Amino acid sequence: MLVRILGSAAGGGFPQWNCACPNCRAQRAGTFRGKARTQAQVAINGDGQSWFLLGASPDLRAQIEATPELRPRAASGENARQSPISGVVLLNADLDHVLGLLLLRELQPLRVHATKSVHRILTKDNSIFAMLQRVPNQVAWIEFMPGAQFPLLNPAGEDCGLRCRPLPLGSHFPAYVSPPRRSQLAPLEASMGLFLESSSGKRLAYMPAVPRLETLLLKQLDSCDVLLFDGTFWSEDELIRVQGSGQTAYDMGHVPVSFAGGSLARLAEVKHPRKIYIHINNTNPMLNEAGPEHAQVREAGWDIAEDGWQFEI
Ligand SMILES: [Zn+2]
């Protein structure tokens, strides 16, 4: 399985358009020791041919253009419109995770996997997503059940050698979902982590939004070869300190990296996988390669994802 990290930041990217936190300010001034990052986006490939997107970020157009493997292959006469991207797996209905779908609207055949609740939110209440279904062979929506494994197929229906098992992690739907619609949705279908398995049995976990760390989850993570884990916030009150008000990391569905109950301490017992933080908010001090937080994470054996990384599992 090939894994490509197209974007490694949380919503807003780094720097974020309206943010003058110390990180964003220094990044714009050219004095920051660390890279700018686009919004979280991962692509995987199990057969050397078909790529699948995990989510669809608002930065997707630029992320695809920055990745030669995802560009259209040489055109043969009449068929100049084509893409090696076969499908998308949606973990939730957050704007940072679904807006990129609208950038894929050019009548391209795609299979989009989502829970029934996420599918309903996007297509029943938001008519703009009808742009994905203007012709019969455009986007095929495929609903999955939390916990139930499913194969990733290309638009022709051929198996691409990857299995996906979604794990329900959070029960909060985005703020734009109306109360009447919310009352009809299944909380277990709100936010997923994904386990992806190749035909040779190698496993990737993609967990960009983890609201709490339970022992059972830690055991499952330990069975993976690579873990891409929620690195959104360093501390619980990080956004409140930057903005002067707002929600805690836990309120927003993210276990912070630091402190006693944080992921750095709790996942110390997860020994098997290569551990990589992803979905890193622009306020997170571990982005600063000259800072003690960055050193602490690296000394604990973690990597901090950067845009453009690719590895094979
Ligand atoms: Zn910032």
py3Dmol code that shows the C-alpha trace and the ligand (Angstrom):
import py3Dmol

protein = """\
ATOM      1  CA  MET A   1       0.000   0.000   0.000  1.00  0.00           C
ATOM      2  CA  LEU A   2       1.285   3.430  -0.985  1.00  0.00           C
ATOM      3  CA  VAL A   3       0.366   6.268   1.349  1.00  0.00           C
ATOM      4  CA  ARG A   4       0.733   9.874   0.284  1.00  0.00           C
ATOM      5  CA  ILE A   5       0.215  12.776   2.664  1.00  0.00           C
ATOM      6  CA  LEU A   6      -1.118  15.597   0.510  1.00  0.00           C
ATOM      7  CA  GLY A   7      -1.939  17.882   3.424  1.00  0.00           C
ATOM      8  CA  SER A   8      -1.009  17.697   7.093  1.00  0.00           C
ATOM      9  CA  ALA A   9      -2.609  20.734   8.789  1.00  0.00           C
ATOM     10  CA  ALA A  10      -5.946  20.970  10.563  1.00  0.00           C
ATOM     11  CA  GLY A  11      -8.785  23.120   9.209  1.00  0.00           C
ATOM     12  CA  GLY A  12      -7.562  26.545   8.132  1.00  0.00           C
ATOM     13  CA  GLY A  13      -4.118  25.263   7.108  1.00  0.00           C
ATOM     14  CA  PHE A  14      -0.848  26.822   8.216  1.00  0.00           C
ATOM     15  CA  PRO A  15      -0.724  29.766   8.134  1.00  0.00           C
ATOM     16  CA  GLN A  16      -4.469  30.379   8.458  1.00  0.00           C
ATOM     17  CA  TRP A  17      -5.893  33.366   6.557  1.00  0.00           C
ATOM     18  CA  ASN A  18      -7.191  35.269   9.594  1.00  0.00           C
ATOM     19  CA  CYS A  19      -4.682  34.154  12.218  1.00  0.00           C
ATOM     20  CA  ALA A  20      -1.836  36.163  13.695  1.00  0.00           C
ATOM     21  CA  CYS A  21      -0.815  33.666  16.356  1.00  0.00           C
ATOM     22  CA  PRO A  22       2.975  33.460  16.959  1.00  0.00           C
ATOM     23  CA  ASN A  23       3.290  30.489  14.552  1.00  0.00           C
ATOM     24  CA  CYS A  24       1.328  32.094  11.682  1.00  0.00           C
ATOM     25  CA  ARG A  25       3.057  35.458  12.135  1.00  0.00           C
ATOM     26  CA  ALA A  26       6.523  33.915  12.064  1.00  0.00           C
ATOM     27  CA  GLN A  27       5.644  31.704   9.091  1.00  0.00           C
ATOM     28  CA  ARG A  28       4.564  34.760   7.074  1.00  0.00           C
ATOM     29  CA  ALA A  29       7.641  36.705   8.151  1.00  0.00           C
ATOM     30  CA  GLY A  30       9.906  33.901   6.968  1.00  0.00           C
ATOM     31  CA  THR A  31      11.412  33.484  10.442  1.00  0.00           C
ATOM     32  CA  PHE A  32       9.627  30.241  11.392  1.00  0.00           C
ATOM     33  CA  ARG A  33      11.640  27.022  11.736  1.00  0.00           C
ATOM     34  CA  GLY A  34       9.087  24.700  10.149  1.00  0.00           C
ATOM     35  CA  LYS A  35       7.033  24.225   7.027  1.00  0.00           C
ATOM     36  CA  ALA A  36       3.745  25.721   5.868  1.00  0.00           C
ATOM     37  CA  ARG A  37       1.053  23.089   5.483  1.00  0.00           C
ATOM     38  CA  THR A  38      -2.200  22.604   3.579  1.00  0.00           C
ATOM     39  CA  GLN A  39      -5.344  21.125   5.114  1.00  0.00           C
ATOM     40  CA  ALA A  40      -5.311  17.430   6.029  1.00  0.00           C
ATOM     41  CA  GLN A  41      -5.575  15.096   3.067  1.00  0.00           C
ATOM     42  CA  VAL A  42      -4.299  11.556   2.540  1.00  0.00           C
ATOM     43  CA  ALA A  43      -4.325   9.410  -0.631  1.00  0.00           C
ATOM     44  CA  ILE A  44      -3.714   5.655  -0.750  1.00  0.00           C
ATOM     45  CA  ASN A  45      -3.049   3.140  -3.506  1.00  0.00           C
ATOM     46  CA  GLY A  46      -3.175  -0.655  -3.271  1.00  0.00           C
ATOM     47  CA  ASP A  47      -2.610  -1.834  -6.840  1.00  0.00           C
ATOM     48  CA  GLY A  48      -0.256   0.699  -8.410  1.00  0.00           C
ATOM     49  CA  GLN A  49      -3.134   2.116 -10.460  1.00  0.00           C
ATOM     50  CA  SER A  50      -6.074   3.496  -8.513  1.00  0.00           C
ATOM     51  CA  TRP A  51      -5.800   6.172  -5.838  1.00  0.00           C
ATOM     52  CA  PHE A  52      -8.363   6.718  -3.090  1.00  0.00           C
ATOM     53  CA  LEU A  53      -8.720   9.939  -1.164  1.00  0.00           C
ATOM     54  CA  LEU A  54      -9.364   9.864   2.577  1.00  0.00           C
ATOM     55  CA  GLY A  55     -11.606  12.917   2.815  1.00  0.00           C
ATOM     56  CA  ALA A  56     -11.704  15.755   0.296  1.00  0.00           C
ATOM     57  CA  SER A  57     -10.003  18.887   1.601  1.00  0.00           C
ATOM     58  CA  PRO A  58     -10.666  22.462   0.466  1.00  0.00           C
ATOM     59  CA  ASP A  59      -7.039  22.493  -0.800  1.00  0.00           C
ATOM     60  CA  LEU A  60      -7.571  19.443  -2.992  1.00  0.00           C
ATOM     61  CA  ARG A  61      -7.043  21.053  -6.399  1.00  0.00           C
ATOM     62  CA  ALA A  62      -3.595  22.358  -5.479  1.00  0.00           C
ATOM     63  CA  GLN A  63      -2.760  19.125  -3.637  1.00  0.00           C
ATOM     64  CA  ILE A  64      -3.540  17.043  -6.738  1.00  0.00           C
ATOM     65  CA  GLU A  65      -1.508  19.331  -8.988  1.00  0.00           C
ATOM     66  CA  ALA A  66       1.430  19.086  -6.572  1.00  0.00           C
ATOM     67  CA  THR A  67       1.381  15.276  -6.866  1.00  0.00           C
ATOM     68  CA  PRO A  68       2.380  13.924 -10.322  1.00  0.00           C
ATOM     69  CA  GLU A  69       0.898  10.478  -9.531  1.00  0.00           C
ATOM     70  CA  LEU A  70      -2.565  12.018  -9.131  1.00  0.00           C
ATOM     71  CA  ARG A  71      -2.565  13.991 -12.358  1.00  0.00           C
ATOM     72  CA  PRO A  72      -4.354  12.648 -15.462  1.00  0.00           C
ATOM     73  CA  ARG A  73      -2.233  10.160 -17.364  1.00  0.00           C
ATOM     74  CA  ALA A  74      -1.288  10.715 -21.012  1.00  0.00           C
ATOM     75  CA  ALA A  75      -4.422  11.304 -23.020  1.00  0.00           C
ATOM     76  CA  SER A  76      -5.292   9.048 -25.927  1.00  0.00           C
ATOM     77  CA  GLY A  77      -7.155  11.135 -28.468  1.00  0.00           C
ATOM     78  CA  GLU A  78     -10.755  11.637 -27.446  1.00  0.00           C
ATOM     79  CA  ASN A  79     -10.403  10.698 -23.776  1.00  0.00           C
ATOM     80  CA  ALA A  80      -8.479  13.684 -22.424  1.00  0.00           C
ATOM     81  CA  ARG A  81     -10.639  13.849 -19.298  1.00  0.00           C
ATOM     82  CA  GLN A  82      -9.613  11.150 -16.836  1.00  0.00           C
ATOM     83  CA  SER A  83      -7.978  10.728 -13.453  1.00  0.00           C
ATOM     84  CA  PRO A  84      -6.144   8.032 -11.491  1.00  0.00           C
ATOM     85  CA  ILE A  85      -8.388   9.000  -8.552  1.00  0.00           C
ATOM     86  CA  SER A  86     -11.027   6.286  -8.215  1.00  0.00           C
ATOM     87  CA  GLY A  87     -12.857   7.178  -5.064  1.00  0.00           C
ATOM     88  CA  VAL A  88     -13.171   9.014  -1.780  1.00  0.00           C
ATOM     89  CA  VAL A  89     -13.836   7.750   1.750  1.00  0.00           C
ATOM     90  CA  LEU A  90     -15.477  10.378   3.965  1.00  0.00           C
ATOM     91  CA  LEU A  91     -14.891  10.186   7.710  1.00  0.00           C
ATOM     92  CA  ASN A  92     -17.323  12.972   8.644  1.00  0.00           C
ATOM     93  CA  ALA A  93     -19.275  15.890   7.174  1.00  0.00           C
ATOM     94  CA  ASP A  94     -16.996  18.712   8.395  1.00  0.00           C
ATOM     95  CA  LEU A  95     -16.424  21.417   5.781  1.00  0.00           C
ATOM     96  CA  ASP A  96     -12.639  20.931   5.981  1.00  0.00           C
ATOM     97  CA  HIS A  97     -13.222  17.312   5.060  1.00  0.00           C
ATOM     98  CA  VAL A  98     -15.878  17.510   2.317  1.00  0.00           C
ATOM     99  CA  LEU A  99     -15.539  20.842   0.462  1.00  0.00           C
ATOM    100  CA  GLY A 100     -13.002  19.302  -1.910  1.00  0.00           C
ATOM    101  CA  LEU A 101     -15.739  17.026  -3.286  1.00  0.00           C
ATOM    102  CA  LEU A 102     -17.130  20.076  -5.067  1.00  0.00           C
ATOM    103  CA  LEU A 103     -13.754  20.530  -6.772  1.00  0.00           C
ATOM    104  CA  LEU A 104     -14.115  17.026  -8.251  1.00  0.00           C
ATOM    105  CA  ARG A 105     -17.380  17.875 -10.007  1.00  0.00           C
ATOM    106  CA  GLU A 106     -16.098  17.802 -13.616  1.00  0.00           C
ATOM    107  CA  LEU A 107     -18.292  14.855 -14.633  1.00  0.00           C
ATOM    108  CA  GLN A 108     -15.620  12.426 -13.415  1.00  0.00           C
ATOM    109  CA  PRO A 109     -16.786   8.902 -12.430  1.00  0.00           C
ATOM    110  CA  LEU A 110     -15.996   8.428  -8.724  1.00  0.00           C
ATOM    111  CA  ARG A 111     -17.137   6.220  -5.880  1.00  0.00           C
ATOM    112  CA  VAL A 112     -17.759   8.167  -2.683  1.00  0.00           C
ATOM    113  CA  HIS A 113     -18.108   6.184   0.549  1.00  0.00           C
ATOM    114  CA  ALA A 114     -19.878   7.704   3.550  1.00  0.00           C
ATOM    115  CA  THR A 115     -22.180   6.745   6.395  1.00  0.00           C
ATOM    116  CA  LYS A 116     -25.894   7.101   5.731  1.00  0.00           C
ATOM    117  CA  SER A 117     -26.010  10.145   8.038  1.00  0.00           C
ATOM    118  CA  VAL A 118     -23.139  11.951   6.290  1.00  0.00           C
ATOM    119  CA  HIS A 119     -24.629  11.100   2.881  1.00  0.00           C
ATOM    120  CA  ARG A 120     -27.993  12.565   3.946  1.00  0.00           C
ATOM    121  CA  ILE A 121     -26.453  15.748   5.354  1.00  0.00           C
ATOM    122  CA  LEU A 122     -24.566  16.451   2.141  1.00  0.00           C
ATOM    123  CA  THR A 123     -27.116  15.480  -0.483  1.00  0.00           C
ATOM    124  CA  LYS A 124     -30.516  16.109   1.124  1.00  0.00           C
ATOM    125  CA  ASP A 125     -29.853  19.468   2.769  1.00  0.00           C
ATOM    126  CA  ASN A 126     -27.137  21.014   0.616  1.00  0.00           C
ATOM    127  CA  SER A 127     -28.280  21.274  -2.989  1.00  0.00           C
ATOM    128  CA  ILE A 128     -24.825  22.408  -4.141  1.00  0.00           C
ATOM    129  CA  PHE A 129     -23.726  18.740  -3.947  1.00  0.00           C
ATOM    130  CA  ALA A 130     -26.206  17.944  -6.740  1.00  0.00           C
ATOM    131  CA  MET A 131     -23.381  19.161  -9.014  1.00  0.00           C
ATOM    132  CA  LEU A 132     -21.818  15.756  -8.411  1.00  0.00           C
ATOM    133  CA  GLN A 133     -24.821  13.995  -9.942  1.00  0.00           C
ATOM    134  CA  ARG A 134     -25.651  15.779 -13.138  1.00  0.00           C
ATOM    135  CA  VAL A 135     -25.098  12.702 -15.324  1.00  0.00           C
ATOM    136  CA  PRO A 136     -25.719   8.995 -14.563  1.00  0.00           C
ATOM    137  CA  ASN A 137     -22.065   7.871 -14.443  1.00  0.00           C
ATOM    138  CA  GLN A 138     -20.713  10.628 -12.244  1.00  0.00           C
ATOM    139  CA  VAL A 139     -20.495  10.127  -8.481  1.00  0.00           C
ATOM    140  CA  ALA A 140     -21.780   6.844  -7.049  1.00  0.00           C
ATOM    141  CA  TRP A 141     -22.533   7.217  -3.329  1.00  0.00           C
ATOM    142  CA  ILE A 142     -21.906   4.061  -1.333  1.00  0.00           C
ATOM    143  CA  GLU A 143     -23.074   3.961   2.264  1.00  0.00           C
ATOM    144  CA  PHE A 144     -21.050   2.047   4.840  1.00  0.00           C
ATOM    145  CA  MET A 145     -21.890   0.861   8.333  1.00  0.00           C
ATOM    146  CA  PRO A 146     -19.594   1.817  11.224  1.00  0.00           C
ATOM    147  CA  GLY A 147     -17.485  -1.215  12.098  1.00  0.00           C
ATOM    148  CA  ALA A 148     -18.216  -3.115   8.874  1.00  0.00           C
ATOM    149  CA  GLN A 149     -15.326  -3.696   6.495  1.00  0.00           C
ATOM    150  CA  PHE A 150     -15.746  -2.883   2.807  1.00  0.00           C
ATOM    151  CA  PRO A 151     -13.491  -3.148  -0.292  1.00  0.00           C
ATOM    152  CA  LEU A 152     -12.295  -0.183  -2.309  1.00  0.00           C
ATOM    153  CA  LEU A 153     -13.262  -0.661  -5.952  1.00  0.00           C
ATOM    154  CA  ASN A 154     -12.495   1.470  -8.979  1.00  0.00           C
ATOM    155  CA  PRO A 155     -15.400   3.048 -10.924  1.00  0.00           C
ATOM    156  CA  ALA A 156     -15.499  -0.051 -13.182  1.00  0.00           C
ATOM    157  CA  GLY A 157     -16.179  -2.164 -10.082  1.00  0.00           C
ATOM    158  CA  GLU A 158     -12.765  -3.853  -9.952  1.00  0.00           C
ATOM    159  CA  ASP A 159     -11.157  -4.657  -6.600  1.00  0.00           C
ATOM    160  CA  CYS A 160      -8.132  -2.432  -5.963  1.00  0.00           C
ATOM    161  CA  GLY A 161      -6.657  -4.577  -3.190  1.00  0.00           C
ATOM    162  CA  LEU A 162      -7.579  -2.419  -0.211  1.00  0.00           C
ATOM    163  CA  ARG A 163     -10.041  -3.082   2.599  1.00  0.00           C
ATOM    164  CA  CYS A 164     -11.439  -0.306   4.735  1.00  0.00           C
ATOM    165  CA  ARG A 165     -12.905  -0.670   8.227  1.00  0.00           C
ATOM    166  CA  PRO A 166     -14.466   2.466   9.719  1.00  0.00           C
ATOM    167  CA  LEU A 167     -14.420   2.833  13.489  1.00  0.00           C
ATOM    168  CA  PRO A 168     -16.969   5.217  15.070  1.00  0.00           C
ATOM    169  CA  LEU A 169     -15.110   7.751  17.224  1.00  0.00           C
ATOM    170  CA  GLY A 170     -17.216  10.883  17.685  1.00  0.00           C
ATOM    171  CA  SER A 171     -20.932  11.650  17.899  1.00  0.00           C
ATOM    172  CA  HIS A 172     -21.005  15.352  16.961  1.00  0.00           C
ATOM    173  CA  PHE A 173     -22.302  16.502  13.595  1.00  0.00           C
ATOM    174  CA  PRO A 174     -21.104  19.828  12.126  1.00  0.00           C
ATOM    175  CA  ALA A 175     -22.716  23.067  13.340  1.00  0.00           C
ATOM    176  CA  TYR A 176     -24.322  23.672   9.924  1.00  0.00           C
ATOM    177  CA  VAL A 177     -26.602  20.625  10.306  1.00  0.00           C
ATOM    178  CA  SER A 178     -30.118  21.804  11.211  1.00  0.00           C
ATOM    179  CA  PRO A 179     -31.742  20.607  14.463  1.00  0.00           C
ATOM    180  CA  PRO A 180     -34.560  18.761  12.607  1.00  0.00           C
ATOM    181  CA  ARG A 181     -32.039  16.901  10.455  1.00  0.00           C
ATOM    182  CA  ARG A 182     -29.797  16.251  13.454  1.00  0.00           C
ATOM    183  CA  SER A 183     -32.689  14.535  15.247  1.00  0.00           C
ATOM    184  CA  GLN A 184     -32.949  12.041  12.362  1.00  0.00           C
ATOM    185  CA  LEU A 185     -29.268  11.092  12.296  1.00  0.00           C
ATOM    186  CA  ALA A 186     -27.393   8.275  14.018  1.00  0.00           C
ATOM    187  CA  PRO A 187     -24.698   9.701  16.361  1.00  0.00           C
ATOM    188  CA  LEU A 188     -22.497   6.654  15.723  1.00  0.00           C
ATOM    189  CA  GLU A 189     -22.313   7.729  12.063  1.00  0.00           C
ATOM    190  CA  ALA A 190     -20.952  11.225  12.794  1.00  0.00           C
ATOM    191  CA  SER A 191     -17.172  10.777  12.826  1.00  0.00           C
ATOM    192  CA  MET A 192     -14.969   7.837  11.925  1.00  0.00           C
ATOM    193  CA  GLY A 193     -11.415   6.675  12.184  1.00  0.00           C
ATOM    194  CA  LEU A 194     -10.312   4.315   9.413  1.00  0.00           C
ATOM    195  CA  PHE A 195      -8.339   1.091   9.369  1.00  0.00           C
ATOM    196  CA  LEU A 196      -7.027   0.285   5.889  1.00  0.00           C
ATOM    197  CA  GLU A 197      -5.592  -3.104   5.039  1.00  0.00           C
ATOM    198  CA  SER A 198      -3.622  -4.114   1.957  1.00  0.00           C
ATOM    199  CA  SER A 199      -3.839  -7.485   0.208  1.00  0.00           C
ATOM    200  CA  SER A 200      -0.604  -8.498   1.987  1.00  0.00           C
ATOM    201  CA  GLY A 201      -2.159  -7.755   5.393  1.00  0.00           C
ATOM    202  CA  LYS A 202      -0.358  -4.470   6.112  1.00  0.00           C
ATOM    203  CA  ARG A 203      -2.453  -1.994   8.084  1.00  0.00           C
ATOM    204  CA  LEU A 204      -2.738   1.765   8.184  1.00  0.00           C
ATOM    205  CA  ALA A 205      -4.823   3.637  10.753  1.00  0.00           C
ATOM    206  CA  TYR A 206      -6.038   7.138   9.846  1.00  0.00           C
ATOM    207  CA  MET A 207      -7.393   8.902  12.943  1.00  0.00           C
ATOM    208  CA  PRO A 208      -7.425  12.686  12.421  1.00  0.00           C
ATOM    209  CA  ALA A 209     -10.143  13.400  15.027  1.00  0.00           C
ATOM    210  CA  VAL A 210     -10.000  11.329  18.209  1.00  0.00           C
ATOM    211  CA  PRO A 211     -12.212  12.659  21.025  1.00  0.00           C
ATOM    212  CA  ARG A 212     -10.983  10.265  23.740  1.00  0.00           C
ATOM    213  CA  LEU A 213      -8.524   7.438  24.204  1.00  0.00           C
ATOM    214  CA  GLU A 214      -9.985   4.156  25.344  1.00  0.00           C
ATOM    215  CA  THR A 215      -7.988   1.007  26.071  1.00  0.00           C
ATOM    216  CA  LEU A 216      -9.764  -0.910  23.323  1.00  0.00           C
ATOM    217  CA  LEU A 217      -8.746   1.702  20.755  1.00  0.00           C
ATOM    218  CA  LEU A 218      -5.113   1.548  21.901  1.00  0.00           C
ATOM    219  CA  LYS A 219      -5.095  -2.224  21.365  1.00  0.00           C
ATOM    220  CA  GLN A 220      -6.431  -1.832  17.840  1.00  0.00           C
ATOM    221  CA  LEU A 221      -3.872   0.846  17.047  1.00  0.00           C
ATOM    222  CA  ASP A 222      -1.077  -1.435  18.209  1.00  0.00           C
ATOM    223  CA  SER A 223      -2.014  -3.960  15.508  1.00  0.00           C
ATOM    224  CA  CYS A 224      -1.245  -1.426  12.754  1.00  0.00           C
ATOM    225  CA  ASP A 225       1.977  -0.849  10.849  1.00  0.00           C
ATOM    226  CA  VAL A 226       1.543   2.905  10.466  1.00  0.00           C
ATOM    227  CA  LEU A 227      -0.587   5.248  12.545  1.00  0.00           C
ATOM    228  CA  LEU A 228      -1.639   8.695  11.328  1.00  0.00           C
ATOM    229  CA  PHE A 229      -3.017  10.257  14.496  1.00  0.00           C
ATOM    230  CA  ASP A 230      -4.793  13.414  15.652  1.00  0.00           C
ATOM    231  CA  GLY A 231      -2.143  16.069  16.318  1.00  0.00           C
ATOM    232  CA  THR A 232      -4.571  18.996  16.238  1.00  0.00           C
ATOM    233  CA  PHE A 233      -3.787  20.653  19.569  1.00  0.00           C
ATOM    234  CA  TRP A 234      -0.844  20.562  21.916  1.00  0.00           C
ATOM    235  CA  SER A 235      -2.844  21.650  24.956  1.00  0.00           C
ATOM    236  CA  GLU A 236      -6.457  21.598  26.013  1.00  0.00           C
ATOM    237  CA  ASP A 237      -6.904  25.397  26.167  1.00  0.00           C
ATOM    238  CA  GLU A 238      -4.738  26.266  23.159  1.00  0.00           C
ATOM    239  CA  LEU A 239      -7.429  28.023  21.088  1.00  0.00           C
ATOM    240  CA  ILE A 240      -8.853  29.843  24.091  1.00  0.00           C
ATOM    241  CA  ARG A 241      -5.430  31.340  24.822  1.00  0.00           C
ATOM    242  CA  VAL A 242      -5.022  32.478  21.202  1.00  0.00           C
ATOM    243  CA  GLN A 243      -8.563  33.763  20.667  1.00  0.00           C
ATOM    244  CA  GLY A 244      -9.429  34.901  24.170  1.00  0.00           C
ATOM    245  CA  SER A 245     -12.497  32.627  24.188  1.00  0.00           C
ATOM    246  CA  GLY A 246     -13.854  29.520  22.537  1.00  0.00           C
ATOM    247  CA  GLN A 247     -13.827  25.763  23.013  1.00  0.00           C
ATOM    248  CA  THR A 248     -11.333  23.387  24.556  1.00  0.00           C
ATOM    249  CA  ALA A 249      -9.600  20.705  22.502  1.00  0.00           C
ATOM    250  CA  TYR A 250     -11.904  18.101  24.063  1.00  0.00           C
ATOM    251  CA  ASP A 251     -14.988  20.245  23.243  1.00  0.00           C
ATOM    252  CA  MET A 252     -13.879  20.174  19.618  1.00  0.00           C
ATOM    253  CA  GLY A 253     -13.419  16.405  19.596  1.00  0.00           C
ATOM    254  CA  HIS A 254      -9.632  16.243  19.856  1.00  0.00           C
ATOM    255  CA  VAL A 255      -7.477  14.667  22.554  1.00  0.00           C
ATOM    256  CA  PRO A 256      -4.543  17.071  22.992  1.00  0.00           C
ATOM    257  CA  VAL A 257      -0.999  15.848  22.438  1.00  0.00           C
ATOM    258  CA  SER A 258       0.453  16.972  25.740  1.00  0.00           C
ATOM    259  CA  PHE A 259      -0.277  16.470  29.468  1.00  0.00           C
ATOM    260  CA  ALA A 260      -1.059  13.362  31.497  1.00  0.00           C
ATOM    261  CA  GLY A 261      -4.127  12.203  29.561  1.00  0.00           C
ATOM    262  CA  GLY A 262      -2.810  13.379  26.207  1.00  0.00           C
ATOM    263  CA  SER A 263      -1.942  11.209  23.249  1.00  0.00           C
ATOM    264  CA  LEU A 264       1.825  11.445  23.692  1.00  0.00           C
ATOM    265  CA  ALA A 265       1.605   9.827  27.141  1.00  0.00           C
ATOM    266  CA  ARG A 266      -1.273   7.433  26.479  1.00  0.00           C
ATOM    267  CA  LEU A 267       0.083   6.125  23.186  1.00  0.00           C
ATOM    268  CA  ALA A 268       3.507   5.403  24.677  1.00  0.00           C
ATOM    269  CA  GLU A 269       2.193   1.863  25.212  1.00  0.00           C
ATOM    270  CA  VAL A 270       1.395   1.548  21.482  1.00  0.00           C
ATOM    271  CA  LYS A 271       4.734   0.140  20.334  1.00  0.00           C
ATOM    272  CA  HIS A 272       4.242  -1.610  16.997  1.00  0.00           C
ATOM    273  CA  PRO A 273       3.306   1.076  14.445  1.00  0.00           C
ATOM    274  CA  ARG A 274       5.321   3.926  13.091  1.00  0.00           C
ATOM    275  CA  LYS A 275       3.527   6.860  14.748  1.00  0.00           C
ATOM    276  CA  ILE A 276       2.897  10.081  12.851  1.00  0.00           C
ATOM    277  CA  TYR A 277       0.943  13.126  13.989  1.00  0.00           C
ATOM    278  CA  ILE A 278      -1.292  14.678  11.322  1.00  0.00           C
ATOM    279  CA  HIS A 279      -4.119  17.262  11.232  1.00  0.00           C
ATOM    280  CA  ILE A 280      -1.968  19.750  13.121  1.00  0.00           C
ATOM    281  CA  ASN A 281      -3.527  23.092  13.962  1.00  0.00           C
ATOM    282  CA  ASN A 282      -1.568  26.239  13.108  1.00  0.00           C
ATOM    283  CA  THR A 283      -1.474  27.182  16.805  1.00  0.00           C
ATOM    284  CA  ASN A 284       0.272  23.945  17.839  1.00  0.00           C
ATOM    285  CA  PRO A 285       3.776  24.730  19.186  1.00  0.00           C
ATOM    286  CA  MET A 286       5.143  21.364  18.017  1.00  0.00           C
ATOM    287  CA  LEU A 287       5.179  22.794  14.460  1.00  0.00           C
ATOM    288  CA  ASN A 288       8.171  24.877  15.534  1.00  0.00           C
ATOM    289  CA  GLU A 289      11.217  22.727  14.852  1.00  0.00           C
ATOM    290  CA  ALA A 290      13.325  24.925  17.106  1.00  0.00           C
ATOM    291  CA  GLY A 291      10.985  24.532  20.089  1.00  0.00           C
ATOM    292  CA  PRO A 292      10.971  22.134  23.061  1.00  0.00           C
ATOM    293  CA  GLU A 293       7.568  20.677  22.117  1.00  0.00           C
ATOM    294  CA  HIS A 294       8.880  19.526  18.730  1.00  0.00           C
ATOM    295  CA  ALA A 295      11.898  17.957  20.412  1.00  0.00           C
ATOM    296  CA  GLN A 296       9.712  16.215  22.992  1.00  0.00           C
ATOM    297  CA  VAL A 297       7.524  14.617  20.303  1.00  0.00           C
ATOM    298  CA  ARG A 298      10.503  13.484  18.225  1.00  0.00           C
ATOM    299  CA  GLU A 299      12.285  12.069  21.286  1.00  0.00           C
ATOM    300  CA  ALA A 300       9.148  10.038  22.048  1.00  0.00           C
ATOM    301  CA  GLY A 301       9.540   8.385  18.642  1.00  0.00           C
ATOM    302  CA  TRP A 302       6.823  10.252  16.773  1.00  0.00           C
ATOM    303  CA  ASP A 303       7.055  11.928  13.387  1.00  0.00           C
ATOM    304  CA  ILE A 304       5.174  15.129  12.565  1.00  0.00           C
ATOM    305  CA  ALA A 305       3.639  14.865   9.102  1.00  0.00           C
ATOM    306  CA  GLU A 306       4.576  17.242   6.315  1.00  0.00           C
ATOM    307  CA  ASP A 307       2.829  17.813   2.996  1.00  0.00           C
ATOM    308  CA  GLY A 308       4.228  15.612   0.231  1.00  0.00           C
ATOM    309  CA  TRP A 309       5.426  12.704   2.340  1.00  0.00           C
ATOM    310  CA  GLN A 310       4.964   9.304   0.710  1.00  0.00           C
ATOM    311  CA  PHE A 311       5.739   5.872   2.078  1.00  0.00           C
ATOM    312  CA  GLU A 312       4.985   2.261   1.329  1.00  0.00           C
ATOM    313  CA  ILE A 313       3.586  -0.141   3.894  1.00  0.00           C
TER     314      ILE A 313
END
"""
ligand_1 = """\
1
ZN
Zn -2.229 30.782 13.630
"""
view = py3Dmol.view(width=600, height=400)
view.addModel(protein, "pdb")
view.setStyle({"model": 0}, {"cartoon": {"style": "trace"}})
view.addModel(ligand_1, "xyz")
view.setStyle({"model": 1}, {"stick": {}})
view.zoomTo()
view.show()
